[in-house]
Amino acid sequence: MVPVVKDADMLSLLDISREVKRLSDAARNGTGSRDELSGSTFTITSLGAIGGDRKSTRLNSSHHAHL
């Protein structure tokens, strides 16, 4: 499951961080809505926190890029 930050281009970095936390908590608790898990166009993935140093990604049809 991938939480989607809507209108991220209109948010400050602090607001994005807060929304990512809120959405992640909702996804972990099973309280996230379908709308909060759909409509993404760009994916940012970080495996560094769990010791990852490489990743193989698949570009979904609705995505334009992965970072």
C-alpha positions as CSV (number, residue, x, y, z in Angstrom):
1,M,0.0,0.0,0.0
2,V,1.3,3.4,-0.9
3,P,-0.3,6.5,0.7
4,V,-0.7,9.4,-1.8
5,V,0.0,13.0,-0.8
6,K,-2.5,15.0,-2.8
7,D,-1.5,18.4,-4.2
8,A,2.1,18.1,-2.8
9,D,3.2,20.9,-5.1
10,M,1.0,23.3,-3.0
11,L,2.4,22.2,0.4
12,S,5.5,23.2,2.3
13,L,8.1,20.5,3.1
14,L,6.8,20.5,6.7
15,D,3.2,20.0,5.6
16,I,4.3,17.2,3.3
17,S,6.1,15.5,6.2
18,R,3.0,15.8,8.4
19,E,0.7,14.4,5.7
20,V,3.1,11.5,5.0
21,K,3.1,10.6,8.7
22,R,-0.7,10.9,8.9
23,L,-1.3,8.8,5.8
24,S,1.3,6.2,6.8
25,D,-0.3,5.8,10.3
26,A,-3.7,5.4,8.6
27,A,-2.3,2.8,6.2
28,R,-0.7,0.8,9.1
29,N,-3.9,1.0,11.2
30,G,-6.1,-0.1,8.3
31,T,-8.1,3.2,8.5
32,G,-6.8,4.7,5.2
33,S,-9.5,5.4,2.5
34,R,-9.3,4.2,-1.1
35,D,-8.9,7.8,-2.1
36,E,-5.8,8.1,0.1
37,L,-4.2,5.2,-1.7
38,S,-4.9,6.2,-5.3
39,G,-4.1,8.9,-7.8
40,S,-0.4,9.1,-7.5
41,T,1.8,10.4,-10.4
42,F,5.3,10.3,-8.7
43,T,6.8,7.8,-6.2
44,I,9.6,8.5,-3.7
45,T,11.1,5.4,-2.1
46,S,13.7,5.3,0.7
47,L,15.0,2.0,1.9
48,G,18.0,3.6,3.8
49,A,16.2,3.5,7.1
50,I,16.1,-0.3,6.9
51,G,19.6,-0.7,5.5
52,G,18.7,-1.0,1.8
53,D,21.1,0.3,-0.7
54,R,19.6,-0.8,-4.0
55,K,16.1,-1.2,-5.4
56,S,14.4,-2.5,-8.5
57,T,11.4,-0.4,-9.4
58,R,8.5,-0.9,-11.7
59,L,6.9,2.2,-13.2
60,N,3.1,2.0,-12.8
61,S,1.0,3.2,-15.8
62,S,-0.2,6.3,-13.9
63,H,3.4,7.3,-12.7
64,H,5.7,9.6,-14.5
65,A,8.8,8.9,-12.4
66,H,10.4,7.2,-9.4
67,L,13.0,8.8,-7.1
